[in-house]
């Protein structure tokens, strides 16, 4: 296989560009929820080969979805400060090459999951990609202030994939885990959007902080945070988790609510503290990671 090198870029530049198309930092966060979910589903450490196959397939599926997203959004990426160095904006590769790359990732992802995991996991991964590309990126992102609310469902599917990989079916527990990630997404992303409000406004993307007052936006962040906190507490008895998870969900939820409340209190006269917004954004990543990791720890400690 040869790599087509765009004029003015080295082979290394192009390879880095293709890696950037996959948005690896986002994929890391998705995988953080998948592995603990598999531990909860198995009530033990699952087969390492099953975990590896699920992670490879899930990673490739998410990578393909992210690459499709960059192809579609390359015009607004060129406008926004946060995204103007992305590979398609810089011309590292052509949109056609990026599209072929994304499609290839999806085909390989489906094959890996279907052959070495199961068909339910494979179809869930593909469904997440289709939802992210067609519902969020093409339909909602440039049309509705609820874009990230509805579109966030795609980012919550990896927990369903992880559960299906172990059990071959779905039940109440994975649905609750899905809802936690789904409800977590608006506070997480809107905090970032508060910081980059001018970017989204310049690109005419109707993110909540652009089309609503920052007071309203930060209030909704707080409401979603409280709902998420309640859901995380409910998971404990439903999934038969123990005291480690119970304490962790309460403490982590309290901290998340604290940061959301601080952001809300600073959002006066349609101005918000960018520092507070980014503190909430960064903590939201720590929160999701810690919540799912401690969930798995709880299961493994109980199983000893």
C-alpha positions in Angstrom: 0.0 0.0 0.0 1.4 3.4 -1.0 0.6 6.7 0.7 -0.3 9.6 -1.5 1.7 12.6 -0.2 0.1 16.0 -0.8 2.3 18.7 -2.2 4.4 20.4 0.4 3.9 17.7 3.0 6.2 14.8 4.0 5.1 11.2 4.4 5.3 11.8 8.2 3.0 14.8 7.9 0.5 12.8 6.0 0.6 9.9 8.5 0.1 12.3 11.4 -2.7 13.9 9.4 -4.6 10.6 9.0 -4.1 9.9 12.7 -5.5 13.4 13.5 -8.6 12.6 11.4 -9.5 9.9 13.9 -9.6 12.4 16.9 -7.6 10.0 19.1 -8.3 12.0 22.3 -12.0 11.5 21.9 -11.6 7.8 21.2 -9.6 7.4 24.5 -12.6 8.7 26.4 -14.9 6.3 24.7 -12.7 3.4 25.5 -12.5 4.4 29.1 -16.2 3.6 29.4 -16.1 0.4 27.3 -13.7 -1.7 29.4 -15.3 -1.1 32.8 -18.7 -1.8 31.3 -17.4 -5.2 30.1 -16.1 -5.9 33.6 -19.6 -5.1 35.1 -21.3 -7.3 32.4 -19.0 -10.2 33.1 -18.9 -9.6 36.9 -15.2 -10.4 36.5 -12.3 -9.6 34.2 -13.5 -10.7 30.7 -11.4 -12.7 28.3 -8.5 -10.5 27.3 -8.9 -11.5 23.7 -12.5 -10.4 23.8 -11.5 -7.1 25.4 -8.8 -6.6 22.7 -11.1 -7.4 19.8 -13.8 -5.2 21.2 -11.4 -2.3 21.7 -9.9 -2.6 18.3 -13.2 -2.8 16.6 -14.7 0.0 18.7 -11.7 2.2 18.1 -11.8 1.8 14.3 -15.5 2.4 14.2 -15.2 5.6 16.3 -12.1 6.6 14.2 -14.1 6.3 11.0 -17.0 8.3 12.3 -14.6 11.1 13.4 -12.9 11.1 10.0 -16.3 11.4 8.2 -17.1 14.3 10.6 -14.0 16.1 9.6 -14.7 15.7 5.9 -18.2 17.1 6.3 -17.1 20.0 8.7 -14.0 21.1 6.9 -15.6 24.4 5.9 -16.5 25.4 9.5 -13.2 24.0 10.8 -11.4 26.5 8.6 -13.2 29.3 10.4 -12.8 28.3 14.0 -9.5 29.0 15.9 -9.8 25.6 17.7 -10.0 23.6 14.5 -8.2 25.5 11.8 -5.1 23.4 12.1 -7.0 20.2 11.3 -5.5 18.1 8.4 -8.2 18.7 5.8 -8.2 22.5 6.4 -4.4 22.5 5.9 -4.7 20.3 2.7 -2.7 17.4 4.1 -4.9 15.1 2.2 -7.9 15.4 -0.2 -11.5 15.1 1.1 -11.9 12.1 -1.2 -8.8 10.4 0.3 -10.2 11.1 3.8 -13.6 9.7 2.9 -12.0 6.5 1.5 -10.0 6.2 4.7 -13.1 6.6 6.9 -15.0 4.1 4.9 -12.2 1.6 5.1 -12.0 2.0 8.9 -15.7 1.2 9.2 -15.6 -1.9 7.0 -12.6 -3.3 9.0 -14.3 -2.4 12.3 -17.5 -4.2 11.4 -15.6 -7.2 10.2 -13.6 -7.5 13.4 -16.6 -7.1 15.7 -18.8 -9.4 13.6 -16.3 -12.2 13.4 -14.5 -12.1 16.7 -17.0 -10.5 19.0 -20.7 -10.8 17.9 -23.1 -9.3 15.4 -25.0 -7.2 18.0 -21.8 -5.4 19.0 -20.9 -4.9 15.3 -24.3 -3.4 14.4 -24.3 -1.2 17.4 -21.0 0.2 16.5 -22.1 0.9 12.9 -25.4 2.4 14.2 -23.4 4.8 16.3 -21.3 5.9 13.3 -24.4 6.4 11.2 -26.1 8.4 13.9 -23.1 10.6 14.5 -22.5 11.3 10.8 -26.1 11.7 9.5 -28.1 12.8 12.5 -25.6 14.9 14.4 -23.1 16.2 11.8 -25.2 16.5 8.7 -28.7 17.2 10.1 -28.5 18.8 13.6 -25.1 20.4 14.1 -25.8 23.4 11.9 -29.6 23.6 12.5 -30.5 23.0 16.1 -29.3 24.2 19.5 -30.2 20.7 20.7 -27.5 19.3 18.4 -25.1 18.1 21.0 -28.0 16.8 23.3 -29.4 14.5 20.6 -26.1 13.8 18.9 -24.5 12.8 22.2 -26.3 9.5 21.9 -23.6 8.3 19.5 -20.9 8.8 22.1 -22.9 6.8 24.6 -23.1 3.7 22.4 -19.7 2.3 23.3 -21.1 1.1 26.7 -23.8 -0.8 24.8 -21.1 -2.3 22.5 -19.1 -3.3 25.6 -22.0 -4.9 27.3 -23.2 -6.7 24.1 -19.7 -8.0 23.5 -19.8 -9.9 26.8 -23.4 -10.9 27.1 -24.7 -10.9 23.5 -27.7 -8.9 24.6 -28.8 -5.7 26.4 -30.6 -5.1 29.6 -31.6 -2.4 32.1 -28.0 -1.9 33.4 -26.4 -1.0 30.0 -29.3 1.3 29.2 -28.7 3.2 32.4 -25.0 3.4 31.7 -25.9 4.7 28.2 -28.1 7.3 29.8 -25.3 8.4 32.1 -23.0 9.1 29.2 -25.8 10.6 27.2 -26.7 13.1 30.0 -23.0 13.7 30.7 -22.4 14.9 27.2 -24.2 18.3 27.2 -22.5 19.6 30.4 -19.2 18.4 29.1 -19.5 19.9 25.7 -21.3 23.1 26.6 -18.6 24.0 29.0 -16.1 23.8 26.1 -18.6 25.7 23.9 -18.8 28.5 26.5 -15.0 28.9 26.2 -15.2 28.9 22.4 -18.5 30.8 22.0 -17.1 33.3 19.6 -15.7 30.5 17.4 -19.1 28.8 17.1 -20.8 32.1 16.5 -18.4 33.0 13.6 -19.0 29.5 12.1 -22.8 30.0 12.5 -23.0 26.8 14.5 -26.0 27.1 16.9 -24.4 25.6 20.0 -26.4 26.5 23.1 -24.0 29.3 24.3 -24.4 31.0 20.9 -28.2 31.0 20.6 -29.1 31.3 24.3 -27.8 33.5 27.1 -24.9 32.2 29.1 -27.1 32.3 32.2 -29.6 30.0 30.5 -26.8 27.7 29.2 -25.1 27.4 32.5 -28.4 26.7 34.2 -29.1 23.9 31.8 -25.6 22.5 32.5 -26.5 22.5 36.1 -29.8 20.7 35.5 -28.2 18.0 33.3 -25.5 17.5 36.0 -28.1 16.9 38.7 -30.0 14.5 36.5 -26.8 12.6 35.7 -25.9 12.5 39.4 -29.3 10.9 40.2 -28.8 8.3 37.4 -25.4 7.3 38.6 -26.8 6.7 42.1 -29.6 4.5 40.6 -27.1 2.3 38.8 -25.7 1.0 42.1 -28.8 -1.1 43.2 -29.8 -2.0 39.7 -26.3 -3.4 38.8 -25.9 -4.8 42.4 -22.8 -2.7 43.0 -21.3 -2.2 46.4 -20.1 0.5 48.7 -17.1 1.5 46.7 -19.3 2.6 43.7 -22.0 4.0 46.0 -19.5 6.4 47.8 -17.7 7.2 44.5 -20.9 8.1 42.6 -22.0 10.4 45.5 -18.6 12.1 45.9 -17.9 12.5 42.2 -21.5 13.8 41.6 -21.1 16.3 44.4 -17.9 17.7 42.9 -19.4 17.9 39.4 -22.4 19.7 40.7 -20.1 22.1 42.7 -18.2 23.0 39.5 -21.5 23.4 37.5 -22.9 25.6 40.2 -19.7 27.8 40.2 -20.0 28.3 36.4 -23.7 29.2 36.8 -23.0 31.7 39.5 -20.3 33.4 37.3 -22.6 33.7 34.3 -24.0 37.2 34.8 -24.8 39.9 32.2 -24.4 37.3 29.5 -20.8 36.8 30.3 -19.1 33.7 31.8 -15.8 33.0 33.3 -13.8 31.0 30.6 -11.6 29.7 33.4 -14.5 28.2 35.3 -15.9 26.7 32.0 -12.6 25.0 31.3 -12.3 23.8 34.9 -15.7 22.1 34.5 -14.7 20.7 31.1 -11.5 19.2 32.3 -13.2 17.8 35.5 -15.9 16.2 33.4 -13.3 14.0 31.7 -11.8 13.1 35.1 -15.3 12.4 36.4 -16.3 10.0 33.7 -13.0 8.2 33.8 -13.1 7.8 37.6 -16.8 6.8 37.7 -16.4 3.9 35.3 -13.0 2.8 36.6 -14.3 2.7 40.2 -17.4 0.9 39.0 -15.1 -1.9 37.7 -13.0 -1.8 40.9 -16.2 -2.3 42.9 -17.1 -5.4 40.9 -13.6 -6.9 41.1 -13.3 -6.3 44.8 -16.7 -8.0 45.4 -15.7 -10.9 43.2 -12.6 -11.7 45.3 
